[in-house]
């Protein structure tokens, strides 16, 4: 009986121990380690994305041998750690491994990763993260995981067909695919894939096609573009529409990643004259106020019969043009008139234009320096091209917004009453106020930021007006950045911040307080990147006259330029 009792007692201990161990082990799996990814909700293609991975041990025990795996979205062009930590070298290009060691109770940390994404507008891109760990005194390995998705809201690439709207059946069709990059990052390994409609017979192309449909482009830098010229013959019934399609994409790890897709229909009809136009070499040019524009108007006979003794007229519409600046070599324009006329006596192609032949006329004109239009409307400039009695076409182009921006230094200012002294005394602190002031013009802006560098003997006090969390300082690079974000049309902006200067020399020469400041932004109407730069601010003793006067007693204002 005694043996049976001992045996039952041992069995009971084993069962209770197993239950305790089971409960102890499973307590680790219920919310002990919290893991999340933070990042933007949307992004432009190839914009640098910062993902912040945050984890926290909510338990009462150590989590040992922890390792973080982070996977950038599929087809990312870049994927890297942005922290000081180094990847373990495991994983592939898109997956980065970081050894975390022991995560102590209550410990919370973040690790950041950088990526540049590829994809089409509207596409969802998902990042993933895992942490593998082993609770103290347990051999089993656990894991937590999470994902984070954003969508691509903008692909700033101009990609379009230059195709006639109609053509006669059986006639030679010359058309082009034009592309232009408004991205702020270069592209490589590009391919344009075309799909031709039934009835189209490919003849040749420039550059040479692979298999008649694919065109390779080695690289495309920001603000660069090109043209693919294709020739063939199109057959069809009158009134039938033939749809041409093309895809612009890049190759990534052996996979073709589309960035933009286009389609354009051509109707089989009685032929006429086809008109196309380039401004400063681009088919869809966005200009700056006051910019000189070079127009090239192309006309092609896509009919069956030659044209003779033609007259071509273009009219500059609206009030954006400086009509006094019009220059043309072969056209006629009266002072102050918005029309330019070319006739067959001065342009050989207008005298006689065979089927399939193309001619060109050109002129130059400046846009006005200022925009006086309604505040709720983005400005455009347009022109209409007409062949008398034949055909006409209207072209409309957009205008980049203008950023006015200044940087000034003060003492005895209304923000912080910075007292200097001025001139600064060696080995003593002098307090100054820097003010950034500016205004946007007629287009909404996104990703607006200002950056500059402080002098070697200058430190920020951490005081700003208004108070903001978007003002940062990097002590190593000495760069200060104000992330403004978005600006509405005609919105003002201003930030004042205090700095302290400690002179370490006996020199009376002016010392640098802050370098030239640069503002950059993305124009949401034209998809172009804009920038403006100010002058630097010094402790300019010779310019200081009164205690309430700015250290630099004038405003340096710069208008935006397209990068």
SULPE-V857240 format. One record per residue. N is the residue number from 1. RES is the residue in three letters. PHI is phi in degrees with one decimal (* if undefined). PSI is psi as a letter, one per 20 degrees, with the letter a starting at -180 (none if undefined). OMEGA is omega in degrees with one decimal (* if undefined). Layout:
N_RES_PHI_PSI_OMEGA ; N_RES_PHI_PSI_OMEGA
//
This chain:
1_UNK_*_g_179.1 ; 2_UNK_-63.3_g_178.9 ; 3_UNK_-64.0_g_179.7 ; 4_UNK_-63.8_g_179.6 ; 5_UNK_-63.0_g_179.2 ; 6_UNK_-63.8_g_-179.9 ; 7_UNK_-62.3_g_178.5 ; 8_UNK_-63.1_h_179.2 ; 9_UNK_-64.8_g_179.5 ; 10_UNK_-66.5_g_179.7 ; 11_UNK_-60.9_g_179.7 ; 12_UNK_-63.2_g_177.7 ; 13_UNK_-61.8_g_-179.9 ; 14_UNK_-63.2_g_-179.4 ; 15_UNK_-65.2_g_179.2 ; 16_UNK_-63.6_h_178.2 ; 17_UNK_-64.6_g_178.7 ; 18_UNK_-64.4_g_178.7 ; 19_UNK_-64.0_g_179.2 ; 20_UNK_-63.0_g_179.3 ; 21_UNK_-63.2_g_179.1 ; 22_UNK_-61.4_g_178.8 ; 23_UNK_-65.0_g_-179.8 ; 24_UNK_-63.0_g_-178.3 ; 25_UNK_-67.9_g_-177.0 ; 26_UNK_-73.7_i_177.0 ; 27_UNK_-65.1_h_179.6 ; 28_UNK_-77.2_i_-170.8 ; 29_UNK_-93.8_i_-173.1 ; 30_UNK_-107.2_n_172.8 ; 31_UNK_70.9_j_179.9 ; 32_UNK_-67.0_g_-177.0 ; 33_UNK_-112.4_o_178.3 ; 34_UNK_-93.4_p_-177.6 ; 35_UNK_-134.9_p_177.8 ; 36_UNK_-148.7_q_175.8 ; 37_UNK_-116.0_p_177.5 ; 38_UNK_-114.7_q_179.6 ; 39_UNK_-176.7_a_179.3 ; 40_UNK_-72.4_q_179.2 ; 41_UNK_-84.9_h_179.5 ; 42_UNK_-149.6_r_-176.2 ; 43_UNK_-157.9_q_171.7 ; 44_UNK_-85.5_q_176.8 ; 45_UNK_-54.3_p_177.9 ; 46_UNK_68.3_j_170.2 ; 47_UNK_-67.4_q_177.8 ; 48_UNK_-71.3_p_-179.0 ; 49_UNK_-103.4_p_175.1 ; 50_UNK_-107.7_o_172.9 ; 51_UNK_-100.6_p_177.1 ; 52_UNK_-109.3_o_176.8 ; 53_UNK_-95.9_p_-178.0 ; 54_UNK_-119.1_p_178.4 ; 55_UNK_-134.6_q_-179.1 ; 56_UNK_-149.7_p_175.3 ; 57_UNK_-87.2_o_-179.9 ; 58_UNK_-90.5_j_-178.6 ; 59_UNK_-91.9_a_-179.8 ; 60_UNK_-109.9_j_-175.9 ; 61_UNK_-145.0_q_-178.8 ; 62_UNK_-72.1_q_172.3 ; 63_UNK_-111.2_o_-169.0 ; 64_UNK_-99.4_r_175.4 ; 65_UNK_52.7_k_-177.4 ; 66_UNK_-74.1_p_178.7 ; 67_UNK_-138.4_p_179.5 ; 68_UNK_-100.0_p_171.7 ; 69_UNK_-117.2_p_177.7 ; 70_UNK_-123.7_p_-178.5 ; 71_UNK_-119.4_o_177.0 ; 72_UNK_-68.6_q_178.9 ; 73_UNK_-56.9_q_-179.4 ; 74_UNK_-56.4_q_178.7 ; 75_UNK_67.6_k_173.7 ; 76_UNK_-66.3_q_178.7 ; 77_UNK_-80.2_h_175.9 ; 78_UNK_-132.3_q_175.9 ; 79_UNK_-156.3_o_-175.7 ; 80_UNK_-156.1_r_172.0 ; 81_UNK_-76.3_p_175.2 ; 82_UNK_-105.3_i_175.8 ; 83_UNK_-85.6_r_177.2 ; 84_UNK_-73.6_i_-179.1 ; 85_UNK_-65.3_q_179.0 ; 86_UNK_-115.4_q_177.6 ; 87_UNK_-67.6_q_-179.6 ; 88_UNK_-72.0_i_-178.7 ; 89_UNK_92.4_i_177.6 ; 90_UNK_-80.7_r_177.6 ; 91_UNK_79.0_r_178.8 ; 92_UNK_-102.3_a_-175.9 ; 93_UNK_-58.8_h_-175.3 ; 94_UNK_-85.5_i_-175.1 ; 95_UNK_-116.3_p_-178.4 ; 96_UNK_-112.7_p_-178.7 ; 97_UNK_-112.7_p_178.1 ; 98_UNK_-130.7_p_177.3 ; 99_UNK_-79.6_p_-176.0 ; 100_UNK_-98.2_i_-178.7 ; 101_UNK_77.1_c_-179.5 ; 102_UNK_-95.1_p_174.9 ; 103_UNK_-103.6_o_-173.7 ; 104_UNK_-83.9_q_179.1 ; 105_UNK_-54.2_p_179.1 ; 106_UNK_80.7_i_-176.8 ; 107_UNK_-70.8_p_179.1 ; 108_UNK_-132.3_p_-179.6 ; 109_UNK_-143.7_r_176.1 ; 110_UNK_-130.2_q_174.1 ; 111_UNK_-133.8_p_-176.5 ; 112_UNK_-111.0_q_179.6 ; 113_UNK_-129.4_q_178.8 ; 114_UNK_-113.2_q_178.1 ; 115_UNK_-150.5_q_169.8 ; 116_UNK_-124.9_p_-169.3 ; 117_UNK_-101.9_q_174.5 ; 118_UNK_-116.4_q_177.7 ; 119_UNK_159.7_r_180.0 ; 120_UNK_-90.7_r_177.0 ; 121_UNK_-60.5_p_-178.8 ; 122_UNK_89.0_i_-178.5 ; 123_UNK_-71.3_p_178.8 ; 124_UNK_-91.0_p_179.9 ; 125_UNK_-118.3_p_-172.5 ; 126_UNK_-116.6_p_172.1 ; 127_UNK_-99.6_q_-177.2 ; 128_UNK_-130.8_q_176.9 ; 129_UNK_-144.2_q_175.2 ; 130_UNK_-133.7_q_166.4 ; 131_UNK_-126.7_p_174.6 ; 132_UNK_-100.6_p_-177.1 ; 133_UNK_-153.3_r_178.3 ; 134_UNK_-129.4_o_177.0 ; 135_UNK_-60.1_q_-179.9 ; 136_UNK_-56.9_p_177.4 ; 137_UNK_72.0_j_176.1 ; 138_UNK_-125.8_p_-177.9 ; 139_UNK_-81.4_h_-176.7 ; 140_UNK_-67.0_q_177.8 ; 141_UNK_-103.0_p_178.4 ; 142_UNK_-112.2_r_175.3 ; 143_UNK_-147.9_q_168.7 ; 144_UNK_-124.4_q_-178.3 ; 145_UNK_-144.6_r_177.2 ; 146_UNK_-157.9_r_177.5 ; 147_UNK_-133.5_r_176.0 ; 148_UNK_-145.9_p_-176.1 ; 149_UNK_-119.7_q_170.4 ; 150_UNK_-133.4_r_177.9 ; 151_UNK_-117.7_q_178.4 ; 152_UNK_-80.3_o_-176.0 ; 153_UNK_-102.8_i_-176.5 ; 154_UNK_-158.2_p_173.3 ; 155_UNK_-126.2_n_-173.1 ; 156_UNK_-75.7_m_175.1 ; 157_UNK_-124.7_p_170.1 ; 158_UNK_-86.0_p_-176.0 ; 159_UNK_-144.3_o_-173.9 ; 160_UNK_-155.5_q_173.9 ; 161_UNK_-83.2_q_165.9 ; 162_UNK_-109.4_n_-173.8 ; 163_UNK_-123.2_q_172.8 ; 164_UNK_-69.1_q_178.7 ; 165_UNK_-75.4_h_180.0 ; 166_UNK_-152.4_q_179.5 ; 167_UNK_-158.2_q_176.7 ; 168_UNK_-74.3_q_-179.2 ; 169_UNK_-64.5_p_178.0 ; 170_UNK_81.3_j_-178.4 ; 171_UNK_-93.2_q_176.5 ; 172_UNK_-70.5_p_-179.5 ; 173_UNK_-112.1_o_172.3 ; 174_UNK_-104.6_p_178.6 ; 175_UNK_-143.5_r_-178.6 ; 176_UNK_-138.5_q_172.1 ; 177_UNK_-115.8_o_-177.1 ; 178_UNK_-102.3_p_177.8 ; 179_UNK_-137.6_q_-179.3 ; 180_UNK_-152.8_p_-175.8 ; 181_UNK_-97.3_p_169.2 ; 182_UNK_-104.0_j_176.6 ; 183_UNK_-71.1_q_175.8 ; 184_UNK_-102.0_k_-177.2 ; 185_UNK_-148.8_q_-178.1 ; 186_UNK_-71.7_q_175.4 ; 187_UNK_-116.8_q_177.7 ; 188_UNK_-133.5_r_177.0 ; 189_UNK_53.1_l_-176.1 ; 190_UNK_-94.6_q_172.9 ; 191_UNK_-136.0_p_170.7 ; 192_UNK_-105.2_o_-179.5 ; 193_UNK_-104.8_p_-179.4 ; 194_UNK_-113.3_q_172.9 ; 195_UNK_-127.0_o_-176.8 ; 196_UNK_-94.3_q_178.3 ; 197_UNK_-75.8_r_175.5 ; 198_UNK_-61.9_p_-179.2 ; 199_UNK_101.7_i_178.0 ; 200_UNK_-96.7_p_177.9 ; 201_UNK_-112.0_o_-178.7 ; 202_UNK_-70.1_p_177.6 ; 203_UNK_-106.9_g_178.3 ; 204_UNK_-161.1_r_-178.8 ; 205_UNK_-156.6_r_174.3 ; 206_UNK_-138.0_o_3.0 ; 207_UNK_-71.0_r_-177.7 ; 208_UNK_-67.0_p_-177.4 ; 209_UNK_-90.2_q_171.9 ; 210_UNK_-98.7_o_-177.9 ; 211_UNK_63.7_k_177.5 ; 212_UNK_72.1_i_-172.6 ; 213_UNK_-121.7_h_-173.3 ; 214_UNK_-108.2_p_-179.3 ; 215_UNK_-129.1_p_-178.1 ; 216_UNK_-92.0_p_176.8 ; 217_UNK_-124.4_o_-173.9 ; 218_UNK_-63.2_g_-177.0 ; 219_UNK_-154.1_q_178.4 ; 220_UNK_-146.3_o_-179.4 ; 221_UNK_-84.6_r_176.0 ; 222_UNK_-55.7_p_178.5 ; 223_UNK_66.1_k_175.0 ; 224_UNK_-119.2_q_178.6 ; 225_UNK_-152.9_a_-179.4 ; 226_UNK_-168.4_a_-176.9 ; 227_UNK_-142.3_p_173.9 ; 228_UNK_-107.0_o_-179.5 ; 229_UNK_-101.1_p_-177.0 ; 230_UNK_-130.2_p_176.9 ; 231_UNK_-126.3_q_177.6 ; 232_UNK_-168.3_a_178.6 ; 233_UNK_-120.5_p_-176.4 ; 234_UNK_-116.7_p_178.3 ; 235_UNK_-111.4_q_176.7 ; 236_UNK_176.0_r_177.9 ; 237_UNK_-83.7_q_178.5 ; 238_UNK_-58.8_p_-178.0 ; 239_UNK_93.1_i_179.4 ; 240_UNK_-75.0_p_178.9 ; 241_UNK_-102.3_p_178.9 ; 242_UNK_-108.0_p_-174.1 ; 243_UNK_-102.2_p_174.4 ; 244_UNK_-99.4_q_-179.5 ; 245_UNK_-129.5_q_177.3 ; 246_UNK_-149.3_q_178.8 ; 247_UNK_-128.0_p_175.0 ; 248_UNK_-102.7_p_-178.4 ; 249_UNK_-153.5_r_179.2 ; 250_UNK_-127.0_q_177.6 ; 251_UNK_-93.6_p_-179.6 ; 252_UNK_-136.7_o_179.5 ; 253_UNK_53.2_l_177.1 ; 254_UNK_79.3_j_-178.9 ; 255_UNK_-116.0_p_177.8 ; 256_UNK_-84.3_p_-177.2 ; 257_UNK_-110.9_o_179.5 ; 258_UNK_-69.2_p_174.7 ; 259_UNK_-111.2_h_177.9 ; 260_UNK_-147.4_q_177.2 ; 261_UNK_-126.7_q_179.3 ; 262_UNK_-134.6_q_175.4 ; 263_UNK_-145.6_q_-179.2 ; 264_UNK_-148.5_p_-179.0 ; 265_UNK_-98.8_q_174.9 ; 266_UNK_-121.7_p_-179.7 ; 267_UNK_-92.4_p_175.9 ; 268_UNK_-76.6_o_-174.9 ; 269_UNK_-151.7_r_174.2 ; 270_UNK_-63.3_p_-173.7 ; 271_UNK_-74.7_r_177.0 ; 272_UNK_-150.7_b_177.3 ; 273_UNK_-89.5_p_177.6 ; 274_UNK_-104.2_p_-176.4 ; 275_UNK_-120.3_p_172.7 ; 276_UNK_-138.7_r_-172.7 ; 277_UNK_-150.5_q_172.4 ; 278_UNK_-121.5_q_171.7 ; 279_UNK_-120.5_p_-175.8 ; 280_UNK_49.6_k_175.0 ; 281_UNK_82.5_j_-176.3 ; 282_UNK_-121.0_q_179.2 ; 283_UNK_-78.0_i_-178.1 ; 284_UNK_-138.0_m_-169.1 ; 285_UNK_-80.1_p_171.5 ; 286_UNK_-106.7_p_-169.4 ; 287_UNK_-109.5_r_172.1 ; 288_UNK_-98.5_q_172.6 ; 289_UNK_-58.6_p_179.6 ; 290_UNK_79.2_j_-176.2 ; 291_UNK_-79.8_q_174.2 ; 292_UNK_-83.5_p_-177.4 ; 293_UNK_-110.9_p_176.4 ; 294_UNK_-108.0_o_179.4 ; 295_UNK_-93.1_p_171.5 ; 296_UNK_-125.2_o_-178.5 ; 297_UNK_-104.0_o_-179.6 ; 298_UNK_-104.1_q_175.8 ; 299_UNK_-135.4_p_-174.3 ; 300_UNK_-133.3_p_176.0 ; 301_UNK_-84.4_o_178.5 ; 302_UNK_-105.8_j_178.9 ; 303_UNK_-94.7_a_-177.9 ; 304_UNK_-94.6_i_-176.3 ; 305_UNK_-121.3_q_177.4 ; 306_UNK_-71.4_q_174.1 ; 307_UNK_-106.5_q_-179.3 ; 308_UNK_-131.0_q_174.3 ; 309_UNK_46.8_m_-178.9 ; 310_UNK_-89.0_q_170.5 ; 311_UNK_-127.1_p_-178.7 ; 312_UNK_-116.6_p_179.2 ; 313_UNK_-128.6_p_168.6 ; 314_UNK_-121.5_p_177.5 ; 315_UNK_-117.3_p_178.8 ; 316_UNK_-86.9_o_-172.7 ; 317_UNK_-93.1_q_176.6 ; 318_UNK_84.0_a_-175.1 ; 319_UNK_-113.7_k_-179.3 ; 320_UNK_-86.0_i_-174.2 ; 321_UNK_-93.8_q_168.8 ; 322_UNK_-88.4_n_-172.6 ; 323_UNK_-64.2_h_178.7 ; 324_UNK_-71.6_i_-177.4 ; 325_UNK_-95.5_j_-177.2 ; 326_UNK_-62.6_p_175.6 ; 327_UNK_-131.4_p_177.2 ; 328_UNK_-148.8_q_-177.6 ; 329_UNK_-88.2_h_-174.7 ; 330_UNK_-118.4_i_-179.5 ; 331_UNK_-94.9_r_178.9 ; 332_UNK_-119.9_p_-179.9 ; 333_UNK_-146.7_p_176.4 ; 334_UNK_-84.5_q_-179.5 ; 335_UNK_-53.1_p_179.2 ; 336_UNK_81.5_i_-178.7 ; 337_UNK_-87.6_q_-179.5 ; 338_UNK_-91.2_j_-178.1 ; 339_UNK_-109.9_q_173.4 ; 340_UNK_-123.5_p_-175.6 ; 341_UNK_-120.1_p_172.2 ; 342_UNK_-119.8_p_176.2 ; 343_UNK_-125.0_r_-170.4 ; 344_UNK_-69.4_i_-179.1 ; 345_UNK_-73.0_h_-177.7 ; 346_UNK_-116.7_i_-179.1 ; 347_UNK_-120.6_o_-175.5 ; 348_UNK_-56.2_h_-177.5 ; 349_UNK_-66.7_h_176.9 ; 350_UNK_-79.5_h_178.6 ; 351_UNK_-71.3_g_179.4 ; 352_UNK_-152.7_p_-177.5 ; 353_UNK_-129.2_o_-179.9 ; 354_UNK_-70.5_r_174.3 ; 355_UNK_-55.8_p_179.5 ; 356_UNK_86.7_i_-179.3 ; 357_UNK_-82.0_q_-177.4 ; 358_UNK_-129.0_q_174.7 ; 359_UNK_-127.8_r_-178.0 ; 360_UNK_-148.0_q_168.1 ; 361_UNK_-127.2_q_-177.1 ; 362_UNK_-148.1_q_175.6 ; 363_UNK_-158.1_r_179.9 ; 364_UNK_-125.9_q_177.0 ; 365_UNK_-156.7_q_178.0 ; 366_UNK_-99.8_q_169.6 ; 367_UNK_-82.5_q_177.4 ; 368_UNK_-66.8_q_-177.6 ; 369_UNK_-72.3_h_-174.4 ; 370_UNK_-124.0_q_177.4 ; 371_UNK_-113.1_p_-177.0 ; 372_UNK_-114.5_k_-176.3 ; 373_UNK_-80.6_a_-179.5 ; 374_UNK_-63.1_q_-175.5 ; 375_UNK_-69.8_i_-177.5 ; 376_UNK_-99.0_j_-176.5 ; 377_UNK_-136.9_p_176.0 ; 378_UNK_-74.6_p_-176.4 ; 379_UNK_-74.5_q_173.1 ; 380_UNK_-137.0_r_170.8 ; 381_UNK_-130.3_q_-173.1 ; 382_UNK_-141.6_r_174.4 ; 383_UNK_-148.4_q_179.2 ; 384_UNK_-117.2_p_179.4 ; 385_UNK_-110.0_p_-175.8 ; 386_UNK_-134.2_p_164.7 ; 387_UNK_-99.7_o_-173.5 ; 388_UNK_-54.4_p_177.3 ; 389_UNK_75.4_j_-175.1 ; 390_UNK_-117.2_f_-174.9 ; 391_UNK_-159.2_r_174.8 ; 392_UNK_-148.3_q_-179.0 ; 393_UNK_-150.2_q_179.2 ; 394_UNK_-106.6_q_178.2 ; 395_UNK_-121.5_p_-179.9 ; 396_UNK_-124.0_p_-179.2 ; 397_UNK_-127.2_q_-176.2 ; 398_UNK_-99.1_r_-178.7 ; 399_UNK_-123.4_p_178.3 ; 400_UNK_-67.8_q_175.1 ; 401_UNK_-66.0_r_179.7 ; 402_UNK_-119.6_p_177.1 ; 403_UNK_-109.2_o_171.0 ; 404_UNK_-93.5_p_-170.7 ; 405_UNK_-150.0_p_178.7 ; 406_UNK_-136.9_q_175.9 ; 407_UNK_-131.1_p_-178.0 ; 408_UNK_-135.2_q_177.4 ; 409_UNK_-114.1_q_-176.2 ; 410_UNK_-137.7_q_157.3 ; 411_UNK_-128.8_r_-175.2 ; 412_UNK_50.1_l_-175.3 ; 413_UNK_-89.2_r_179.5 ; 414_UNK_-77.9_i_-177.9 ; 415_UNK_-86.1_g_-175.5 ; 416_UNK_-126.0_i_-176.6 ; 417_UNK_55.1_l_178.9 ; 418_UNK_-61.8_p_-169.1 ; 419_UNK_-99.3_j_-177.8 ; 420_UNK_74.7_c_4.7 ; 421_UNK_-77.4_r_177.1 ; 422_UNK_-133.1_p_4.2 ; 423_UNK_-73.4_q_178.7 ; 424_UNK_-63.7_q_175.9 ; 425_UNK_-98.6_q_-179.4 ; 426_UNK_-57.5_p_176.6 ; 427_UNK_62.6_j_174.6 ; 428_UNK_-123.3_q_-177.6 ; 429_UNK_-84.3_p_173.8 ; 430_UNK_-123.2_p_-175.4 ; 431_UNK_-105.2_p_-180.0 ; 432_UNK_-133.0_q_177.1 ; 433_UNK_-117.2_p_175.3 ; 434_UNK_-105.6_p_-178.7 ; 435_UNK_-123.1_p_172.5 ; 436_UNK_-102.0_p_-178.0 ; 437_UNK_-133.9_q_178.4 ; 438_UNK_-167.5_r_-179.7 ; 439_UNK_-153.5_p_173.0 ; 440_UNK_-84.6_r_177.3 ; 441_UNK_-108.0_c_-160.3 ; 442_UNK_-90.8_i_179.8 ; 443_UNK_-111.4_q_174.6 ; 444_UNK_-67.8_q_-178.5 ; 445_UNK_-118.8_q_177.7 ; 446_UNK_-133.9_r_179.1 ; 447_UNK_51.3_l_-179.3 ; 448_UNK_-82.7_p_176.4 ; 449_UNK_-150.2_q_177.0 ; 450_UNK_-120.9_p_178.4 ; 451_UNK_-141.0_q_177.2 ; 452_UNK_-158.5_r_178.2 ; 453_UNK_-124.6_p_176.7 ; 454_UNK_-82.6_q_175.5 ; 455_UNK_-62.9_r_-175.8 ; 456_UNK_-64.3_h_-178.3 ; 457_UNK_-105.4_k_-175.1 ; 458_UNK_-122.6_p_176.8 ; 459_UNK_-134.0_q_173.8 ; 460_UNK_-76.8_q_177.2 ; 461_UNK_-84.3_i_-177.9 ; 462_UNK_89.8_j_-179.1 ; 463_UNK_-102.1_p_178.1 ; 464_UNK_-131.5_q_174.7 ; 465_UNK_-139.7_o_1.3 ; 466_UNK_-74.6_r_177.6 ; 467_UNK_-64.4_p_-177.9 ; 468_UNK_-152.0_q_175.0 ; 469_UNK_-91.5_i_-175.9 ; 470_UNK_-93.9_j_177.5 ; 471_UNK_-104.7_o_-174.5 ; 472_UNK_-128.9_q_178.6 ; 473_UNK_-135.4_p_176.4 ; 474_UNK_-103.0_o_-174.5 ; 475_UNK_-68.0_h_179.8 ; 476_UNK_-77.9_g_-179.8 ; 477_UNK_-83.0_i_-177.9 ; 478_UNK_65.7_k_-179.4 ; 479_UNK_-91.3_p_172.5 ; 480_UNK_-110.1_q_-177.2 ; 481_UNK_-135.6_p_172.0 ; 482_UNK_-116.4_o_178.7 ; 483_UNK_-85.8_n_-178.2 ; 484_UNK_-78.6_h_-179.7 ; 485_UNK_92.6_d_-176.6 ; 486_UNK_-112.0_q_173.5 ; 487_UNK_-130.5_p_176.5 ; 488_UNK_-78.3_r_175.5 ; 489_UNK_-55.6_p_177.3 ; 490_UNK_63.2_k_178.9 ; 491_UNK_-85.0_p_174.9 ; 492_UNK_-84.6_q_173.0 ; 493_UNK_-147.7_q_-180.0 ; 494_UNK_-156.1_p_174.0 ; 495_UNK_-143.2_p_174.5 ; 496_UNK_-111.2_p_176.8 ; 497_UNK_-142.4_q_-174.9 ; 498_UNK_-99.4_q_176.2 ; 499_UNK_-128.7_q_177.6 ; 500_UNK_-121.1_p_-177.3 ; 501_UNK_-113.9_p_178.3 ; 502_UNK_-122.4_o_-177.9 ; 503_UNK_-76.4_p_179.7 ; 504_UNK_-110.2_j_-179.5 ; 505_UNK_-133.6_r_179.4 ; 506_UNK_-92.3_j_-176.0 ; 507_UNK_-66.9_q_176.5 ; 508_UNK_-97.3_j_178.5 ; 509_UNK_-71.2_q_177.6 ; 510_UNK_-59.6_q_178.7 ; 511_UNK_-109.1_q_-179.7 ; 512_UNK_-74.1_p_171.3 ; 513_UNK_-88.8_g_-177.4 ; 514_UNK_-152.0_p_-178.9 ; 515_UNK_-70.4_r_171.8 ; 516_UNK_-54.7_p_179.5 ; 517_UNK_-93.1_q_179.7 ; 518_UNK_-120.5_p_173.3 ; 519_UNK_-107.0_p_177.3 ; 520_UNK_-133.9_q_-177.1 ; 521_UNK_-161.4_r_175.5 ; 522_UNK_-107.6_p_178.1 ; 523_UNK_-75.3_o_-175.5 ; 524_UNK_-75.0_i_178.6 ; 525_UNK_-90.0_g_-176.9 ; 526_UNK_-98.7_i_-177.5 ; 527_UNK_64.7_k_177.6 ; 528_UNK_-98.5_q_175.4 ; 529_UNK_-91.1_p_-178.2 ; 530_UNK_-110.8_q_176.9 ; 531_UNK_-152.2_q_174.6 ; 532_UNK_-148.8_q_-174.8 ; 533_UNK_-133.0_q_177.9 ; 534_UNK_-104.5_a_171.0 ; 535_UNK_-86.4_r_176.1 ; 536_UNK_-77.7_r_176.2 ; 537_UNK_-118.4_p_-179.5 ; 538_UNK_-120.5_r_169.8 ; 539_UNK_-81.7_m_-170.6 ; 540_UNK_-83.9_n_-175.4 ; 541_UNK_-58.2_g_-173.7 ; 542_UNK_-66.5_h_-178.6 ; 543_UNK_-91.3_i_-177.3 ; 544_UNK_-84.2_p_-178.1 ; 545_UNK_-124.8_g_-177.5 ; 546_UNK_-127.1_q_-172.8 ; 547_UNK_-65.3_h_-177.8 ; 548_UNK_-100.8_j_-178.5 ; 549_UNK_-95.8_q_177.7 ; 550_UNK_-62.4_q_175.3 ; 551_UNK_-60.3_g_169.8 ; 552_UNK_-111.4_o_-169.4 ; 553_UNK_-81.1_k_174.2 ; 554_UNK_-154.3_q_-179.1 ; 555_UNK_-100.5_p_173.6 ; 556_UNK_-98.3_o_-175.5 ; 557_UNK_-112.6_p_-178.8 ; 558_UNK_-120.4_q_173.4 ; 559_UNK_-90.2_q_-174.6 ; 560_UNK_-71.3_q_172.6 ; 561_UNK_-129.8_q_-180.0 ; 562_UNK_-82.7_p_-179.4 ; 563_UNK_-73.3_none_*
//
